[in-house]
Amino acid sequence: MSQKRIAIFPGSFDPLTLAHFELLNRAVPLFDHIYVSIGTNSSKSPFFSIDDRLLMLKRIFANHPSIHVETYSGLTVHYAKEKNAKYILRGMRNTNDFEFENAIAQNNLQLDNEIESIFLLSSPGYGHISSTIVRDILKNNGDVSHLVPKEVLEYIQKT
């Protein structure tokens, strides 16, 4: 029996964007299970509470049986080990993302050399989207309907 291909896709997802969603849809055929893992980032002050983000993501991926949504704290490699994940999935939009992700991936390899980082490049038309930009637009009462999944938009409109 072959070993399951399990990946985690860690992030703050504050909120999840169409870029995240598109990347996950491309990753689904590569893995048996993907844990979309909402972590806490001490350098960021969240726009949405962790409970709100968990609720939004569970709604978005309700019909994706291989995608599981959870929260975690602590080191990502420790969480990956807990989930028997051999892969950390990350998206890259540009060279700045590469520099940042490269440093994290190298440190993760030093912490646990059995867990590989897998990078997927943004598809054309998605590289300009970030949660930071979405939050800035929201803070200034702008329209984000072209940047987030409908479930996020519905949640925003209800609050």
C-alpha positions in Angstrom: 0.0 0.0 0.0 1.5 3.4 -1.0 1.9 6.2 1.4 -0.7 9.0 1.2 0.5 12.3 -0.2 -0.5 14.8 2.5 0.2 18.5 2.3 -0.5 21.4 4.4 -1.2 24.9 3.0 -0.4 27.2 5.9 -1.4 30.9 6.0 -3.3 33.5 7.8 -6.0 33.6 5.1 -7.2 37.0 6.3 -9.2 36.6 4.1 -8.8 33.8 1.6 -8.5 35.2 -1.9 -9.3 34.0 -5.4 -5.5 33.5 -5.8 -5.5 31.1 -2.8 -8.6 29.3 -4.1 -7.2 28.9 -7.6 -3.9 27.6 -6.3 -5.7 25.0 -4.1 -7.8 23.8 -7.0 -4.6 23.2 -9.0 -3.0 21.4 -6.0 -5.9 19.0 -5.4 -4.8 16.5 -8.1 -1.3 16.5 -6.7 -2.2 15.3 -3.2 -4.5 12.8 -1.5 -5.2 15.3 1.3 -4.5 19.0 1.8 -4.9 20.7 5.2 -5.7 24.4 4.7 -4.1 25.4 8.0 -4.9 28.8 9.5 -1.9 29.8 11.6 -1.5 32.7 13.9 1.1 35.3 12.8 2.4 37.4 15.7 3.6 40.1 13.3 0.1 40.7 11.9 -3.0 42.1 13.5 -6.0 40.2 12.0 -8.9 41.8 10.2 -11.1 38.8 10.7 -11.1 36.6 13.8 -9.6 33.2 13.6 -13.1 31.7 14.2 -14.5 33.8 11.3 -11.7 32.7 9.0 -12.3 29.1 10.0 -16.0 29.4 9.3 -15.4 31.0 5.9 -12.9 28.4 4.8 -15.0 25.5 5.9 -17.9 26.9 3.8 -15.6 27.4 0.8 -14.3 23.9 0.9 -17.4 22.1 2.1 -17.6 20.2 -1.2 -13.9 19.3 -1.5 -13.5 16.0 0.3 -9.7 16.0 0.1 -9.4 19.5 1.6 -9.5 19.9 5.4 -9.6 23.2 7.2 -8.0 23.6 10.6 -6.2 26.1 12.8 -2.8 25.6 14.3 -0.2 27.4 16.4 3.5 26.9 16.8 6.0 25.8 14.2 4.6 24.8 10.8 6.9 21.7 10.6 5.7 20.5 13.9 2.1 20.8 12.7 3.0 19.1 9.4 4.5 16.2 11.4 1.4 15.9 13.5 -0.7 15.6 10.3 1.7 13.1 8.8 2.2 15.6 6.0 5.4 15.4 4.0 4.7 18.6 2.0 4.2 22.2 2.8 2.4 23.9 -0.1 3.1 27.5 -0.8 2.2 29.9 -3.6 4.5 32.4 -5.2 3.5 35.6 -7.1 6.8 37.3 -7.6 10.5 37.4 -6.7 9.7 39.0 -3.3 7.6 35.9 -2.5 10.5 33.7 -3.7 13.0 35.4 -1.4 10.7 35.1 1.6 9.5 31.5 0.9 13.1 30.3 0.1 14.3 31.5 3.5 11.4 29.8 5.4 11.8 26.5 3.3 15.5 26.3 4.1 14.9 26.8 7.8 12.1 24.2 7.7 14.4 21.7 6.1 16.9 22.3 8.9 14.1 21.7 11.5 12.8 18.6 9.7 14.5 17.3 6.6 11.7 14.9 5.8 9.2 17.7 5.0 9.5 19.3 1.6 8.2 22.7 0.5 6.3 22.6 -2.8 5.9 25.9 -4.6 3.2 26.7 -7.2 3.5 29.8 -9.2 0.4 32.1 -9.5 -1.6 31.6 -12.6 -1.8 34.6 -15.0 -4.3 37.1 -13.7 -3.9 36.1 -10.0 -0.4 37.4 -9.2 -1.6 40.9 -8.1 -4.0 39.5 -5.5 -3.1 39.4 -1.8 -4.9 39.4 1.4 -3.2 42.6 2.4 -4.6 44.4 -0.7 -8.1 42.9 0.0 -7.9 44.2 3.6 -6.8 47.7 2.5 -9.7 47.9 0.0 -12.2 46.7 2.7 -10.9 49.2 5.2 -11.6 51.9 2.7 -15.1 50.6 1.8 -14.1 49.4 -1.7 -15.4 46.5 -3.8 -13.5 43.2 -3.4 -15.9 41.0 -5.3 -13.3 40.4 -8.0 -10.7 39.3 -5.5 -12.4 36.9 -3.1 -14.6 33.8 -3.4 -18.3 34.4 -3.1 -18.4 32.8 0.4 -16.0 35.4 1.7 -18.0 38.2 0.0 -21.3 36.8 1.5 -19.7 36.8 4.9 -18.4 40.4 4.5 -21.8 41.6 3.4 -23.5 40.0 6.4 -21.2 41.6 8.9 
